[in-house]
Amino acid sequence: MAPTSDRDARIIELYQGDMPVKDIAAAFGLTSARISQIAAAAQVPLRRPQNRPKHVNVTKVITDNQAGLTVAEIATQHRVSESTIRRYLKQAGLRANPPARRRKYPVSAAA
């Protein structure tokens, strides 16, 4: 199916050129969903969203884990979710460090 307007043709051209959908939507004052609808109507293969964080240094995650940091500490440091850290550790064949256990009663020095 051919694009219905010059605007739609330009949107399809940018979409096929790998411009991010959010950027196309902002440039034309449309929503991301509308950009996808226009691409689908033109029978352009739709892209899958790439939601994975790209800023995570997996080597640093592994090093932090081996240094004894918990998943929560590593996730906070890298600004990603704990499940993301667990996934990277699992892919590396490692197990997550368990969280530190809290004592019910404080340890006294007089014992």
C-alpha positions in Angstrom: 0.0 0.0 0.0 1.4 3.4 -0.9 1.6 6.2 1.6 -1.4 8.5 1.4 0.4 11.8 1.6 3.8 13.4 1.2 4.0 13.5 5.0 3.4 9.8 5.3 6.0 9.1 2.6 8.6 11.1 4.5 7.7 9.3 7.7 8.2 5.9 6.0 11.5 7.1 4.5 12.8 8.1 8.0 11.4 4.9 9.6 13.2 2.7 7.0 16.4 4.8 7.6 16.5 3.6 11.2 15.6 6.9 12.7 14.2 6.3 16.2 10.4 6.3 16.3 10.4 8.8 19.1 12.4 11.3 17.1 10.2 10.9 14.0 7.1 11.4 16.2 8.5 14.6 17.7 9.5 16.0 14.3 6.0 15.6 12.9 4.0 16.3 16.1 2.6 12.8 16.3 2.7 9.9 18.8 5.0 6.9 18.5 1.9 4.7 18.1 0.7 6.8 15.1 4.2 6.5 13.4 3.9 2.7 13.8 0.3 2.8 12.4 1.5 4.7 9.3 4.4 2.2 8.8 2.0 -0.7 9.2 -0.5 0.8 6.7 2.4 1.1 4.2 3.2 -2.6 4.8 6.7 -1.7 6.1 8.0 -4.4 8.5 7.7 -3.0 12.0 10.7 -2.8 14.3 10.7 -4.4 17.7 11.2 -2.0 20.6 14.7 -2.2 22.0 14.2 -1.6 25.7 17.4 -3.1 27.0 19.7 -0.7 28.7 22.7 0.0 26.6 24.8 1.8 29.1 25.5 -1.1 31.5 29.1 -2.2 31.7 28.7 -6.0 32.0 32.3 -6.4 33.0 31.9 -4.0 35.9 28.7 -5.8 36.9 30.6 -9.1 37.1 33.5 -7.5 39.0 31.2 -5.8 41.5 29.4 -9.2 42.0 32.7 -10.9 42.6 33.7 -8.2 45.0 30.7 -9.1 47.1 28.2 -6.4 46.3 24.6 -7.4 46.4 22.3 -7.2 43.4 20.5 -4.2 44.9 23.8 -2.3 45.3 25.0 -3.1 41.8 21.6 -2.1 40.3 21.6 1.2 42.2 25.2 1.9 41.0 24.4 1.2 37.3 20.9 2.8 37.5 19.0 -0.2 36.2 16.6 -2.7 37.8 17.7 -5.6 39.9 16.2 -8.0 37.3 18.5 -6.5 34.7 21.6 -7.2 36.9 20.3 -10.8 37.6 19.9 -11.4 33.9 23.5 -10.3 33.1 24.9 -12.4 36.0 22.9 -15.4 34.8 24.1 -14.9 31.2 27.7 -14.9 32.6 27.0 -18.1 34.5 27.3 -16.4 37.9 24.9 -16.4 40.9 23.8 -13.3 42.6 25.2 -12.6 46.1 22.5 -12.9 48.7 21.6 -9.7 50.6 23.2 -9.2 54.0 21.2 -10.7 56.8 20.1 -8.4 59.6 20.4 -9.6 63.1 17.4 -9.6 65.3 19.4 -8.5 68.3 22.5 -6.3 68.2 25.8 -8.0 68.9 27.3 -6.8 72.2 31.0 -6.5 72.8 30.6 -7.9 76.4 29.6 -11.3 75.2 
